[in-house]
């Protein structure tokens, strides 16, 4: 342990010297993986106005656009075209847009598959690598999870090691975005930030398992190979703390909220013959079941808090060699999720035993829904069980937090989780119409109007929108 501390202190000293060489107002040039993801979009949005970040180079795959019905290839968007579209959707233009570049590559390939000439230019200019590319599907296969989370991590670490070793390189540090759920299930002890303790046979899914494996790879690069690296561990990331904006994301916590909302609409539109009414009632009844223990606690953190931590880490040499849980100390219980959902969506939510639901009820219900011609809802409910059928059970980790404040200098008062979840519900209802608005250009337009409406309401009332009761908010909006 003494030798470990000495190595880490030396790496911090190196990073401090590299930052000092950049001057009092350092000009940071960052390589970002997965700019097109939920977290990546928020990084771009906040980096646009960050005074020290002068360039962000994003590694982006070309995107194939197909006809939804025929699956015929309509066009292929290059990395540059995808980047221009992305900046438009997050409302970054003019001088701010000129700090962003998008290069073709793939994090699952050595060197990210970047063109050798471009790679040479990057080695002489990059100060940081932010690796947040990952498979966040809780129901993905082990092979897919391993390829994205472990091999992708290895490629990113190798890329940064090459930067650090390049003669004359201004490289400062590698920032690894992991997950606070690498600690698996824990009955009594707290998942401590600075400890790397893995449970035996108790991960909820392959996502957690492979992210834990990636954390070992990162530790090895730090301790054995001397890579200057900071590990940031977000918990379950949700939309913006003030607006709920999620830039079109429909996964994780958004999935059950959207399922509940669509079930409410189905119940409200009951009509037709007896068979149709019976089907709608059954679908609504099933879709409003929440598989979770009443006292289970879920750690939700707004995306703006997470990204504030990522950007703060760029100029914090003291964070090298540390784990920082970008989580919260005010967790939300399952019963509070149900209460807020009922208030905001006006739909009754029934709680069910998560283990029984996952192992018995859901398979039977899925078979019934398929027989009734409801394959989409069957898949949604299966995903709901996959996500919350485990996170609503006993033994989920209670995360030790503090390094986000002590090391990164984030505000000691973390976002109000209940208020953030309430805004998530309102956003999904009014902006995304419970996941039915899928066009990302339309979502971006609506989210901009949503922000303006919230600004006007708060200006006129002198109160935060999240503090308003649902009936008052509905009237004002």
Secondary structure by P-SEA (a helix, b strand, c coil): caaaaaaaaaaaaaaaaaaaaaccccbbbbbbcccccaaaaaaaaaacccccccbbbbbbcbbbbbccccccccccccaaaaaaaaaaaacccccccccbbbbbbbcccccccccaaaaaaaaacccbbbcccccccccccaaaaaaacaaaaaaaaaaaaaaaacccccccbbbbbbbccccccccccccccccccccccccccaaaaaaaaaaaaaaaaaccccccbbbbbbcccccccccccccccccaaaaaaaaaaaaaaaaaaccccaaaaaaaaaaaaaaacccccccbbbbbbcaaaaaaaaaaaccccccccccccccccccccaaaaaaaaaaaccbbbbbccaaaaaccaaaaaaaaaaaaccaaaaaaaaaaaaacccccccccccccccccccccccccccccaaaaaaaaaaaaaccccccccccaaaaaaaaaaaaaaaaaaaaaaccccccccaaaaaaac
